[in-house]
């Protein structure tokens, strides 16, 4: 079963900050929702448990995006 989580305004803000930090591109909420929907369960699970402003979630998201986009150091 696939469960879709619709983010709230403050969740979009936190997600936007991290994505912007990695890509230098500002995305609209519908685009951020698509990014969210493509994240691995261990990352979204952290956000669902602790919130999108949680440091562990934000760090994991940042590392995932850097790796996915080939920007790892």
N, CA, C, O and CB atoms as a CASP TS submission, in Angstrom:
PFRMAT TS
TARGET T0000
AUTHOR 0000-0000-0000
METHOD Language model
MODEL 1
PARENT N/A
ATOM      1  N   UNK     1       0.839  -1.177   0.000  1.00  0.00           N
ATOM      2  CA  UNK     1       0.000   0.000   0.000  1.00  0.00           C
ATOM      3  C   UNK     1       0.887   1.243   0.000  1.00  0.00           C
ATOM      4  O   UNK     1       1.855   1.324   0.755  1.00  0.00           O
ATOM      5  CB  UNK     1      -0.956  -0.004   1.216  1.00  0.00           C
ATOM      6  N   UNK     2       0.553   2.196  -0.839  1.00  0.00           N
ATOM      7  CA  UNK     2       1.298   3.447  -0.908  1.00  0.00           C
ATOM      8  C   UNK     2       0.518   4.511  -0.150  1.00  0.00           C
ATOM      9  O   UNK     2      -0.672   4.721  -0.387  1.00  0.00           O
ATOM     10  CB  UNK     2       1.547   3.879  -2.387  1.00  0.00           C
ATOM     11  N   UNK     3       1.212   5.178   0.765  1.00  0.00           N
ATOM     12  CA  UNK     3       0.600   6.237   1.547  1.00  0.00           C
ATOM     13  C   UNK     3       1.228   7.554   1.121  1.00  0.00           C
ATOM     14  O   UNK     3       2.452   7.686   1.087  1.00  0.00           O
ATOM     15  CB  UNK     3       0.775   5.991   3.078  1.00  0.00           C
ATOM     16  N   UNK     4       0.386   8.526   0.799  1.00  0.00           N
ATOM     17  CA  UNK     4       0.881   9.843   0.420  1.00  0.00           C
ATOM     18  C   UNK     4       0.717  10.782   1.605  1.00  0.00           C
ATOM     19  O   UNK     4      -0.377  10.918   2.153  1.00  0.00           O
ATOM     20  CB  UNK     4       0.135  10.390  -0.833  1.00  0.00           C
ATOM     21  N   UNK     5       1.796  11.420   1.992  1.00  0.00           N
ATOM     22  CA  UNK     5       1.771  12.381   3.079  1.00  0.00           C
ATOM     23  C   UNK     5       1.776  13.772   2.460  1.00  0.00           C
ATOM     24  O   UNK     5       2.680  14.122   1.701  1.00  0.00           O
ATOM     25  CB  UNK     5       2.983  12.180   4.054  1.00  0.00           C
ATOM     26  N   UNK     6       0.760  14.561   2.790  1.00  0.00           N
ATOM     27  CA  UNK     6       0.690  15.931   2.301  1.00  0.00           C
ATOM     28  C   UNK     6       1.305  16.819   3.378  1.00  0.00           C
ATOM     29  O   UNK     6       0.879  16.813   4.533  1.00  0.00           O
ATOM     30  CB  UNK     6      -0.796  16.359   1.969  1.00  0.00           C
ATOM     31  N   UNK     7       2.300  17.570   2.978  1.00  0.00           N
ATOM     32  CA  UNK     7       3.026  18.400   3.920  1.00  0.00           C
ATOM     33  C   UNK     7       2.249  19.657   4.291  1.00  0.00           C
ATOM     34  O   UNK     7       1.424  20.149   3.521  1.00  0.00           O
ATOM     35  CB  UNK     7       4.369  18.776   3.347  1.00  0.00           C
ATOM     36  N   UNK     8       2.531  20.163   5.489  1.00  0.00           N
ATOM     37  CA  UNK     8       1.941  21.416   5.943  1.00  0.00           C
ATOM     38  C   UNK     8       2.883  22.564   5.606  1.00  0.00           C
ATOM     39  O   UNK     8       4.026  22.338   5.209  1.00  0.00           O
ATOM     40  CB  UNK     8       1.646  21.375   7.465  1.00  0.00           C
ATOM     41  N   UNK     9       2.410  23.783   5.763  1.00  0.00           N
ATOM     42  CA  UNK     9       3.165  24.979   5.374  1.00  0.00           C
ATOM     43  C   UNK     9       4.566  25.009   5.983  1.00  0.00           C
ATOM     44  O   UNK     9       5.538  25.281   5.278  1.00  0.00           O
ATOM     45  CB  UNK     9       2.404  26.229   5.787  1.00  0.00           C
ATOM     46  N   UNK    10       4.681  24.737   7.267  1.00  0.00           N
ATOM     47  CA  UNK    10       5.991  24.784   7.921  1.00  0.00           C
ATOM     48  C   UNK    10       6.905  23.650   7.454  1.00  0.00           C
ATOM     49  O   UNK    10       8.129  23.787   7.461  1.00  0.00           O
ATOM     50  CB  UNK    10       5.821  24.719   9.437  1.00  0.00           C
ATOM     51  N   UNK    11       6.298  22.520   7.045  1.00  0.00           N
ATOM     52  CA  UNK    11       7.087  21.419   6.494  1.00  0.00           C
ATOM     53  C   UNK    11       7.673  21.810   5.141  1.00  0.00           C
ATOM     54  O   UNK    11       8.836  21.529   4.853  1.00  0.00           O
ATOM     55  CB  UNK    11       6.225  20.148   6.357  1.00  0.00           C
ATOM     56  N   UNK    12       6.853  22.463   4.314  1.00  0.00           N
ATOM     57  CA  UNK    12       7.345  22.935   3.024  1.00  0.00           C
ATOM     58  C   UNK    12       8.487  23.927   3.209  1.00  0.00           C
ATOM     59  O   UNK    12       9.454  23.911   2.446  1.00  0.00           O
ATOM     60  CB  UNK    12       6.211  23.579   2.220  1.00  0.00           C
ATOM     61  N   UNK    13       8.382  24.787   4.215  1.00  0.00           N
ATOM     62  CA  UNK    13       9.421  25.788   4.464  1.00  0.00           C
ATOM     63  C   UNK    13      10.746  25.114   4.816  1.00  0.00           C
ATOM     64  O   UNK    13      11.797  25.501   4.305  1.00  0.00           O
ATOM     65  CB  UNK    13       8.992  26.742   5.595  1.00  0.00           C
ATOM     66  N   UNK    14      10.697  24.119   5.678  1.00  0.00           N
ATOM     67  CA  UNK    14      11.915  23.406   6.075  1.00  0.00           C
ATOM     68  C   UNK    14      12.509  22.649   4.895  1.00  0.00           C
ATOM     69  O   UNK    14      13.719  22.686   4.671  1.00  0.00           O
ATOM     70  CB  UNK    14      11.621  22.435   7.228  1.00  0.00           C
ATOM     71  N   UNK    15      11.657  21.966   4.145  1.00  0.00           N
ATOM     72  CA  UNK    15      12.111  21.222   2.974  1.00  0.00           C
ATOM     73  C   UNK    15      12.714  22.176   1.947  1.00  0.00           C
ATOM     74  O   UNK    15      13.755  21.887   1.357  1.00  0.00           O
ATOM     75  CB  UNK    15      10.945  20.422   2.350  1.00  0.00           C
ATOM     76  N   UNK    16      12.060  23.304   1.739  1.00  0.00           N
ATOM     77  CA  UNK    16      12.543  24.310   0.790  1.00  0.00           C
ATOM     78  C   UNK    16      13.944  24.785   1.160  1.00  0.00           C
ATOM     79  O   UNK    16      14.813  24.895   0.296  1.00  0.00           O
ATOM     80  CB  UNK    16      11.580  25.504   0.739  1.00  0.00           C
ATOM     81  N   UNK    17      14.162  25.062   2.430  1.00  0.00           N
ATOM     82  CA  UNK    17      15.472  25.559   2.878  1.00  0.00           C
ATOM     83  C   UNK    17      16.590  24.585   2.536  1.00  0.00           C
ATOM     84  O   UNK    17      17.649  24.991   2.059  1.00  0.00           O
ATOM     85  CB  UNK    17      15.455  25.815   4.384  1.00  0.00           C
ATOM     86  N   UNK    18      16.357  23.313   2.778  1.00  0.00           N
ATOM     87  CA  UNK    18      17.381  22.303   2.518  1.00  0.00           C
ATOM     88  C   UNK    18      17.598  22.129   1.022  1.00  0.00           C
ATOM     89  O   UNK    18      18.738  22.093   0.559  1.00  0.00           O
ATOM     90  CB  UNK    18      16.991  20.964   3.155  1.00  0.00           C
ATOM     91  N   UNK    19      16.515  22.021   0.268  1.00  0.00           N
ATOM     92  CA  UNK    19      16.629  21.839  -1.179  1.00  0.00           C
ATOM     93  C   UNK    19      17.323  23.047  -1.810  1.00  0.00           C
ATOM     94  O   UNK    19      18.181  22.884  -2.678  1.00  0.00           O
ATOM     95  CB  UNK    19      15.234  21.626  -1.814  1.00  0.00           C
ATOM     96  N   UNK    20      16.963  24.236  -1.386  1.00  0.00           N
ATOM     97  CA  UNK    20      17.604  25.453  -1.882  1.00  0.00           C
ATOM     98  C   UNK    20      19.091  25.447  -1.553  1.00  0.00           C
ATOM     99  O   UNK    20      19.910  25.851  -2.379  1.00  0.00           O
ATOM    100  CB  UNK    20      16.932  26.701  -1.284  1.00  0.00           C
ATOM    101  N   UNK    21      19.446  24.995  -0.362  1.00  0.00           N
ATOM    102  CA  UNK    21      20.850  24.938   0.039  1.00  0.00           C
ATOM    103  C   UNK    21      21.685  24.014  -0.824  1.00  0.00           C
ATOM    104  O   UNK    21      22.874  24.258  -1.029  1.00  0.00           O
ATOM    105  CB  UNK    21      20.951  24.504   1.460  1.00  0.00           C
ATOM    106  N   UNK    22      21.073  22.960  -1.329  1.00  0.00           N
ATOM    107  CA  UNK    22      21.791  21.994  -2.165  1.00  0.00           C
ATOM    108  C   UNK    22      21.792  22.425  -3.629  1.00  0.00           C
ATOM    109  O   UNK    22      22.813  22.320  -4.309  1.00  0.00           O
ATOM    110  CB  UNK    22      21.162  20.600  -2.030  1.00  0.00           C
ATOM    111  N   UNK    23      20.649  22.910  -4.115  1.00  0.00           N
ATOM    112  CA  UNK    23      20.496  23.138  -5.550  1.00  0.00           C
ATOM    113  C   UNK    23      20.638  24.590  -5.988  1.00  0.00           C
ATOM    114  O   UNK    23      20.843  24.859  -7.172  1.00  0.00           O
ATOM    115  CB  UNK    23      19.175  22.641  -5.980  1.00  0.00           C
ATOM    116  N   UNK    24      20.532  25.527  -5.052  1.00  0.00           N
ATOM    117  CA  UNK    24      20.474  26.959  -5.380  1.00  0.00           C
ATOM    118  C   UNK    24      19.289  27.292  -6.272  1.00  0.00           C
ATOM    119  O   UNK    24      19.326  28.263  -7.028  1.00  0.00           O
ATOM    120  CB  UNK    24      21.762  27.395  -6.062  1.00  0.00           C
ATOM    121  N   UNK    25      18.236  26.485  -6.183  1.00  0.00           N
ATOM    122  CA  UNK    25      17.009  26.690  -6.953  1.00  0.00           C
ATOM    123  C   UNK    25      15.835  26.713  -5.980  1.00  0.00           C
ATOM    124  O   UNK    25      15.738  25.872  -5.086  1.00  0.00           O
ATOM    125  CB  UNK    25      16.821  25.571  -8.039  1.00  0.00           C
ATOM    126  N   UNK    26      14.944  27.688  -6.167  1.00  0.00           N
ATOM    127  CA  UNK    26      13.756  27.790  -5.341  1.00  0.00           C
ATOM    128  C   UNK    26      12.611  27.046  -6.022  1.00  0.00           C
ATOM    129  O   UNK    26      12.271  27.340  -7.168  1.00  0.00           O
ATOM    130  CB  UNK    26      13.382  29.274  -5.087  1.00  0.00           C
ATOM    131  N   UNK    27      12.019  26.084  -5.319  1.00  0.00           N
ATOM    132  CA  UNK    27      10.949  25.259  -5.866  1.00  0.00           C
ATOM    133  C   UNK    27       9.613  25.637  -5.249  1.00  0.00           C
ATOM    134  O   UNK    27       9.541  26.084  -4.104  1.00  0.00           O
ATOM    135  CB  UNK    27      11.239  23.775  -5.631  1.00  0.00           C
ATOM    136  N   UNK    28       8.555  25.449  -6.033  1.00  0.00           N
ATOM    137  CA  UNK    28       7.182  25.659  -5.559  1.00  0.00           C
ATOM    138  C   UNK    28       6.768  24.457  -4.707  1.00  0.00           C
ATOM    139  O   UNK    28       7.406  23.405  -4.741  1.00  0.00           O
ATOM    140  CB  UNK    28       6.189  25.861  -6.765  1.00  0.00           C
ATOM    141  N   UNK    29       5.688  24.636  -3.941  1.00  0.00           N
ATOM    142  CA  UNK    29       5.236  23.581  -3.030  1.00  0.00           C
ATOM    143  C   UNK    29       4.916  22.272  -3.745  1.00  0.00           C
ATOM    144  O   UNK    29       5.211  21.199  -3.217  1.00  0.00           O
ATOM    145  CB  UNK    29       4.018  24.048  -2.272  1.00  0.00           C
ATOM    146  N   UNK    30       4.314  22.336  -4.941  1.00  0.00           N
ATOM    147  CA  UNK    30       3.983  21.092  -5.644  1.00  0.00           C
ATOM    148  C   UNK    30       5.246  20.346  -6.066  1.00  0.00           C
ATOM    149  O   UNK    30       5.263  19.116  -6.083  1.00  0.00           O
ATOM    150  CB  UNK    30       3.112  21.388  -6.875  1.00  0.00           C
ATOM    151  N   UNK    31       6.300  21.084  -6.404  1.00  0.00           N
ATOM    152  CA  UNK    31       7.577  20.465  -6.749  1.00  0.00           C
ATOM    153  C   UNK    31       8.240  19.872  -5.503  1.00  0.00           C
ATOM    154  O   UNK    31       8.842  18.800  -5.561  1.00  0.00           O
ATOM    155  CB  UNK    31       8.513  21.494  -7.416  1.00  0.00           C
ATOM    156  N   UNK    32       8.125  20.573  -4.390  1.00  0.00           N
ATOM    157  CA  UNK    32       8.672  20.061  -3.130  1.00  0.00           C
ATOM    158  C   UNK    32       7.931  18.805  -2.685  1.00  0.00           C
ATOM    159  O   UNK    32       8.533  17.889  -2.125  1.00  0.00           O
ATOM    160  CB  UNK    32       8.594  21.134  -2.034  1.00  0.00           C
ATOM    161  N   UNK    33       6.620  18.765  -2.935  1.00  0.00           N
ATOM    162  CA  UNK    33       5.841  17.570  -2.608  1.00  0.00           C
ATOM    163  C   UNK    33       6.359  16.387  -3.422  1.00  0.00           C
ATOM    164  O   UNK    33       6.451  15.274  -2.902  1.00  0.00           O
ATOM    165  CB  UNK    33       4.326  17.801  -2.879  1.00  0.00           C
ATOM    166  N   UNK    34       6.696  16.612  -4.685  1.00  0.00           N
ATOM    167  CA  UNK    34       7.246  15.543  -5.533  1.00  0.00           C
ATOM    168  C   UNK    34       8.592  15.066  -5.012  1.00  0.00           C
ATOM    169  O   UNK    34       8.880  13.869  -5.022  1.00  0.00           O
ATOM    170  CB  UNK    34       7.391  16.027  -6.982  1.00  0.00           C
ATOM    171  N   UNK    35       9.415  16.002  -4.558  1.00  0.00           N
ATOM    172  CA  UNK    35      10.707  15.626  -3.972  1.00  0.00           C
ATOM    173  C   UNK    35      10.461  14.780  -2.726  1.00  0.00           C
ATOM    174  O   UNK    35      11.080  13.731  -2.547  1.00  0.00           O
ATOM    175  CB  UNK    35      11.558  16.893  -3.622  1.00  0.00           C
ATOM    176  N   UNK    36       9.562  15.238  -1.873  1.00  0.00           N
ATOM    177  CA  UNK    36       9.211  14.493  -0.658  1.00  0.00           C
ATOM    178  C   UNK    36       8.779  13.075  -0.999  1.00  0.00           C
ATOM    179  O   UNK    36       9.220  12.111  -0.373  1.00  0.00           O
ATOM    180  CB  UNK    36       8.093  15.212   0.115  1.00  0.00           C
ATOM    181  N   UNK    37       7.900  12.958  -2.010  1.00  0.00           N
ATOM    182  CA  UNK    37       7.356  11.654  -2.396  1.00  0.00           C
ATOM    183  C   UNK    37       8.442  10.711  -2.915  1.00  0.00           C
ATOM    184  O   UNK    37       8.250   9.495  -2.909  1.00  0.00           O
ATOM    185  CB  UNK    37       6.279  11.833  -3.459  1.00  0.00           C
ATOM    186  N   UNK    38       9.574  11.248  -3.362  1.00  0.00           N
ATOM    187  CA  UNK    38      10.649  10.411  -3.900  1.00  0.00           C
ATOM    188  C   UNK    38      11.719  10.055  -2.862  1.00  0.00           C
ATOM    189  O   UNK    38      12.658   9.319  -3.167  1.00  0.00           O
ATOM    190  CB  UNK    38      11.300  11.114  -5.066  1.00  0.00           C
ATOM    191  N   UNK    39      11.580  10.571  -1.647  1.00  0.00           N
ATOM    192  CA  UNK    39      12.592  10.319  -0.613  1.00  0.00           C
ATOM    193  C   UNK    39      12.491   8.895  -0.067  1.00  0.00           C
ATOM    194  O   UNK    39      11.407   8.312  -0.028  1.00  0.00           O
ATOM    195  CB  UNK    39      12.445  11.328   0.533  1.00  0.00           C
ATOM    196  N   UNK    40      13.625   8.342   0.354  1.00  0.00           N
ATOM    197  CA  UNK    40      13.609   7.022   0.985  1.00  0.00           C
ATOM    198  C   UNK    40      12.824   7.051   2.305  1.00  0.00           C
ATOM    199  O   UNK    40      12.735   8.085   2.968  1.00  0.00           O
ATOM    200  CB  UNK    40      15.050   6.533   1.234  1.00  0.00           C
ATOM    201  N   UNK    41      12.272   5.915   2.661  1.00  0.00           N
ATOM    202  CA  UNK    41      11.442   5.819   3.863  1.00  0.00           C
ATOM    203  C   UNK    41      12.177   6.196   5.149  1.00  0.00           C
ATOM    204  O   UNK    41      11.571   6.758   6.061  1.00  0.00           O
ATOM    205  CB  UNK    41      10.909   4.423   3.991  1.00  0.00           C
ATOM    206  N   UNK    42      13.476   5.892   5.233  1.00  0.00           N
ATOM    207  CA  UNK    42      14.179   6.216   6.481  1.00  0.00           C
ATOM    208  C   UNK    42      14.276   7.728   6.689  1.00  0.00           C
ATOM    209  O   UNK    42      14.347   8.189   7.827  1.00  0.00           O
ATOM    210  CB  UNK    42      15.585   5.597   6.477  1.00  0.00           C
ATOM    211  N   UNK    43      14.278   8.499   5.606  1.00  0.00           N
ATOM    212  CA  UNK    43      14.341   9.959   5.731  1.00  0.00           C
ATOM    213  C   UNK    43      12.953  10.515   6.060  1.00  0.00           C
ATOM    214  O   UNK    43      12.811  11.329   6.972  1.00  0.00           O
ATOM    215  CB  UNK    43      14.888  10.601   4.424  1.00  0.00           C
ATOM    216  N   UNK    44      11.935  10.078   5.322  1.00  0.00           N
ATOM    217  CA  UNK    44      10.588  10.575   5.610  1.00  0.00           C
ATOM    218  C   UNK    44      10.113  10.102   6.980  1.00  0.00           C
ATOM    219  O   UNK    44       9.376  10.813   7.663  1.00  0.00           O
ATOM    220  CB  UNK    44       9.603  10.117   4.523  1.00  0.00           C
ATOM    221  N   UNK    45      10.530   8.912   7.378  1.00  0.00           N
ATOM    222  CA  UNK    45      10.159   8.405   8.694  1.00  0.00           C
ATOM    223  C   UNK    45      10.681   9.285   9.818  1.00  0.00           C
ATOM    224  O   UNK    45       9.984   9.524  10.804  1.00  0.00           O
ATOM    225  CB  UNK    45      10.673   6.997   8.870  1.00  0.00           C
ATOM    226  N   UNK    46      11.899   9.763   9.667  1.00  0.00           N
ATOM    227  CA  UNK    46      12.464  10.677  10.664  1.00  0.00           C
ATOM    228  C   UNK    46      11.644  11.957  10.727  1.00  0.00           C
ATOM    229  O   UNK    46      11.355  12.467  11.810  1.00  0.00           O
ATOM    230  CB  UNK    46      13.938  11.001  10.338  1.00  0.00           C
ATOM    231  N   UNK    47      11.268  12.478   9.551  1.00  0.00           N
ATOM    232  CA  UNK    47      10.467  13.703   9.520  1.00  0.00           C
ATOM    233  C   UNK    47       9.096  13.493  10.144  1.00  0.00           C
ATOM    234  O   UNK    47       8.604  14.355  10.872  1.00  0.00           O
ATOM    235  CB  UNK    47      10.312  14.196   8.088  1.00  0.00           C
ATOM    236  N   UNK    48       8.485  12.363   9.865  1.00  0.00           N
ATOM    237  CA  UNK    48       7.167  12.093  10.426  1.00  0.00           C
ATOM    238  C   UNK    48       7.225  11.913  11.942  1.00  0.00           C
ATOM    239  O   UNK    48       6.296  12.282  12.660  1.00  0.00           O
ATOM    240  CB  UNK    48       6.567  10.854   9.777  1.00  0.00           C
ATOM    241  N   UNK    49       8.322  11.345  12.409  1.00  0.00           N
ATOM    242  CA  UNK    49       8.468  11.131  13.850  1.00  0.00           C
ATOM    243  C   UNK    49       8.843  12.406  14.596  1.00  0.00           C
ATOM    244  O   UNK    49       8.295  12.687  15.663  1.00  0.00           O
ATOM    245  CB  UNK    49       9.511  10.069  14.109  1.00  0.00           C
ATOM    246  N   UNK    50       9.775  13.180  14.041  1.00  0.00           N
ATOM    247  CA  UNK    50      10.340  14.318  14.763  1.00  0.00           C
ATOM    248  C   UNK    50      10.021  15.684  14.145  1.00  0.00           C
ATOM    249  O   UNK    50      10.244  16.716  14.778  1.00  0.00           O
ATOM    250  CB  UNK    50      11.818  14.156  14.845  1.00  0.00           C
ATOM    251  N   UNK    51       9.505  15.694  12.927  1.00  0.00           N
ATOM    252  CA  UNK    51       9.184  16.950  12.253  1.00  0.00           C
ATOM    253  C   UNK    51      10.241  17.312  11.211  1.00  0.00           C
ATOM    254  O   UNK    51      11.390  16.879  11.294  1.00  0.00           O
ATOM    255  CB  UNK    51       9.049  18.078  13.274  1.00  0.00           C
ATOM    256  N   UNK    52       9.838  18.096  10.251  1.00  0.00           N
ATOM    257  CA  UNK    52      10.745  18.480   9.163  1.00  0.00           C
ATOM    258  C   UNK    52      11.801  19.481   9.601  1.00  0.00           C
ATOM    259  O   UNK    52      12.788  19.681   8.893  1.00  0.00           O
ATOM    260  CB  UNK    52       9.957  19.057   8.015  1.00  0.00           C
ATOM    261  N   UNK    53      11.616  20.110  10.743  1.00  0.00           N
ATOM    262  CA  UNK    53      12.635  21.027  11.247  1.00  0.00           C
ATOM    263  C   UNK    53      13.696  20.315  12.077  1.00  0.00           C
ATOM    264  O   UNK    53      14.644  20.945  12.546  1.00  0.00           O
ATOM    265  CB  UNK    53      11.986  22.114  12.076  1.00  0.00           C
ATOM    266  N   UNK    54      13.544  19.025  12.260  1.00  0.00           N
ATOM    267  CA  UNK    54      14.500  18.246  13.041  1.00  0.00           C
ATOM    268  C   UNK    54      15.866  18.227  12.351  1.00  0.00           C
ATOM    269  O   UNK    54      15.952  18.048  11.136  1.00  0.00           O
ATOM    270  CB  UNK    54      13.982  16.808  13.248  1.00  0.00           C
ATOM    271  N   UNK    55      16.907  18.408  13.118  1.00  0.00           N
ATOM    272  CA  UNK    55      18.263  18.460  12.579  1.00  0.00           C
ATOM    273  C   UNK    55      18.649  17.161  11.877  1.00  0.00           C
ATOM    274  O   UNK    55      19.274  17.199  10.818  1.00  0.00           O
ATOM    275  CB  UNK    55      19.255  18.758  13.691  1.00  0.00           C
ATOM    276  N   UNK    56      18.292  16.027  12.443  1.00  0.00           N
ATOM    277  CA  UNK    56      18.652  14.744  11.828  1.00  0.00           C
ATOM    278  C   UNK    56      17.972  14.614  10.461  1.00  0.00           C
ATOM    279  O   UNK    56      18.605  14.202   9.489  1.00  0.00           O
ATOM    280  CB  UNK    56      18.248  13.556  12.753  1.00  0.00           C
ATOM    281  N   UNK    57      16.688  14.964  10.388  1.00  0.00           N
ATOM    282  CA  UNK    57      15.992  14.919   9.098  1.00  0.00           C
ATOM    283  C   UNK    57      16.671  15.832   8.092  1.00  0.00           C
ATOM    284  O   UNK    57      16.960  15.419   6.970  1.00  0.00           O
ATOM    285  CB  UNK    57      14.515  15.318   9.261  1.00  0.00           C
ATOM    286  N   UNK    58      16.925  17.065   8.487  1.00  0.00           N
ATOM    287  CA  UNK    58      17.510  18.035   7.555  1.00  0.00           C
ATOM    288  C   UNK    58      18.898  17.593   7.098  1.00  0.00           C
ATOM    289  O   UNK    58      19.226  17.720   5.918  1.00  0.00           O
ATOM    290  CB  UNK    58      17.590  19.423   8.209  1.00  0.00           C
ATOM    291  N   UNK    59      19.715  17.079   8.012  1.00  0.00           N
ATOM    292  CA  UNK    59      21.051  16.594   7.647  1.00  0.00           C
ATOM    293  C   UNK    59      20.963  15.400   6.693  1.00  0.00           C
ATOM    294  O   UNK    59      21.694  15.335   5.705  1.00  0.00           O
ATOM    295  CB  UNK    59      21.841  16.201   8.910  1.00  0.00           C
ATOM    296  N   UNK    60      20.069  14.462   6.992  1.00  0.00           N
ATOM    297  CA  UNK    60      19.910  13.290   6.126  1.00  0.00           C
ATOM    298  C   UNK    60      19.404  13.691   4.749  1.00  0.00           C
ATOM    299  O   UNK    60      19.852  13.150   3.738  1.00  0.00           O
ATOM    300  CB  UNK    60      18.952  12.280   6.761  1.00  0.00           C
ATOM    301  N   UNK    61      18.474  14.635   4.706  1.00  0.00           N
ATOM    302  CA  UNK    61      17.950  15.118   3.431  1.00  0.00           C
ATOM    303  C   UNK    61      19.055  15.793   2.629  1.00  0.00           C
ATOM    304  O   UNK    61      19.192  15.551   1.429  1.00  0.00           O
ATOM    305  CB  UNK    61      16.779  16.094   3.658  1.00  0.00           C
ATOM    306  N   UNK    62      19.828  16.624   3.277  1.00  0.00           N
ATOM    307  CA  UNK    62      20.931  17.333   2.603  1.00  0.00           C
ATOM    308  C   UNK    62      21.921  16.332   2.002  1.00  0.00           C
ATOM    309  O   UNK    62      22.300  16.447   0.836  1.00  0.00           O
ATOM    310  CB  UNK    62      21.663  18.279   3.597  1.00  0.00           C
ATOM    311  N   UNK    63      22.331  15.362   2.800  1.00  0.00           N
ATOM    312  CA  UNK    63      23.287  14.351   2.319  1.00  0.00           C
ATOM    313  C   UNK    63      22.693  13.529   1.178  1.00  0.00           C
ATOM    314  O   UNK    63      23.383  13.238   0.201  1.00  0.00           O
ATOM    315  CB  UNK    63      23.709  13.419   3.471  1.00  0.00           C
ATOM    316  N   UNK    64      21.427  13.156   1.292  1.00  0.00           N
ATOM    317  CA  UNK    64      20.768  12.378   0.242  1.00  0.00           C
ATOM    318  C   UNK    64      20.735  13.164  -1.070  1.00  0.00           C
ATOM    319  O   UNK    64      21.063  12.626  -2.128  1.00  0.00           O
ATOM    320  CB  UNK    64      19.335  11.996   0.670  1.00  0.00           C
ATOM    321  N   UNK    65      20.344  14.419  -0.999  1.00  0.00           N
ATOM    322  CA  UNK    65      20.242  15.240  -2.202  1.00  0.00           C
ATOM    323  C   UNK    65      21.620  15.473  -2.828  1.00  0.00           C
ATOM    324  O   UNK    65      21.772  15.419  -4.048  1.00  0.00           O
ATOM    325  CB  UNK    65      19.573  16.584  -1.874  1.00  0.00           C
ATOM    326  N   UNK    66      22.608  15.729  -1.993  1.00  0.00           N
ATOM    327  CA  UNK    66      23.972  15.909  -2.532  1.00  0.00           C
ATOM    328  C   UNK    66      24.430  14.653  -3.261  1.00  0.00           C
ATOM    329  O   UNK    66      24.981  14.729  -4.360  1.00  0.00           O
ATOM    330  CB  UNK    66      24.969  16.254  -1.397  1.00  0.00           C
ATOM    331  N   UNK    67      24.203  13.507  -2.648  1.00  0.00           N
ATOM    332  CA  UNK    67      24.616  12.238  -3.260  1.00  0.00           C
ATOM    333  C   UNK    67      23.828  11.977  -4.551  1.00  0.00           C
ATOM    334  O   UNK    67      24.397  11.571  -5.564  1.00  0.00           O
ATOM    335  CB  UNK    67      24.415  11.066  -2.263  1.00  0.00           C
ATOM    336  N   UNK    68      22.527  12.213  -4.501  1.00  0.00           N
ATOM    337  CA  UNK    68      21.674  11.966  -5.663  1.00  0.00           C
ATOM    338  C   UNK    68      22.042  12.881  -6.831  1.00  0.00           C
ATOM    339  O   UNK    68      21.962  12.481  -7.993  1.00  0.00           O
ATOM    340  CB  UNK    68      20.201  12.161  -5.290  1.00  0.00           C
ATOM    341  N   UNK    69      22.443  14.102  -6.514  1.00  0.00           N
ATOM    342  CA  UNK    69      22.777  15.055  -7.554  1.00  0.00           C
ATOM    343  C   UNK    69      24.261  15.036  -7.920  1.00  0.00           C
ATOM    344  O   UNK    69      24.709  15.814  -8.763  1.00  0.00           O
ATOM    345  CB  UNK    69      22.380  16.435  -7.119  1.00  0.00           C
ATOM    346  N   UNK    70      25.023  14.139  -7.278  1.00  0.00           N
ATOM    347  CA  UNK    70      26.438  14.007  -7.595  1.00  0.00           C
ATOM    348  C   UNK    70      27.303  15.144  -7.112  1.00  0.00           C
ATOM    349  O   UNK    70      28.335  15.446  -7.711  1.00  0.00           O
ATOM    350  CB  UNK    70      26.601  13.874  -9.042  1.00  0.00           C
ATOM    351  N   UNK    71      26.877  15.795  -6.002  1.00  0.00           N
ATOM    352  CA  UNK    71      27.637  16.924  -5.492  1.00  0.00           C
ATOM    353  C   UNK    71      28.440  16.586  -4.240  1.00  0.00           C
ATOM    354  O   UNK    71      28.963  17.481  -3.576  1.00  0.00           O
ATOM    355  CB  UNK    71      26.711  18.063  -5.201  1.00  0.00           C
ATOM    356  N   UNK    72      28.538  15.310  -3.920  1.00  0.00           N
ATOM    357  CA  UNK    72      29.300  14.914  -2.716  1.00  0.00           C
ATOM    358  C   UNK    72      30.750  15.291  -2.874  1.00  0.00           C
ATOM    359  O   UNK    72      31.303  15.270  -3.974  1.00  0.00           O
ATOM    360  CB  UNK    72      29.177  13.399  -2.448  1.00  0.00           C
ATOM    361  N   UNK    73      31.348  15.631  -1.772  1.00  0.00           N
ATOM    362  CA  UNK    73      32.754  16.039  -1.772  1.00  0.00           C
ATOM    363  C   UNK    73      33.652  14.847  -1.717  1.00  0.00           C
ATOM    364  O   UNK    73      34.874  14.995  -1.709  1.00  0.00           O
ATOM    365  CB  UNK    73      33.054  16.959  -0.611  1.00  0.00           C
TER
END
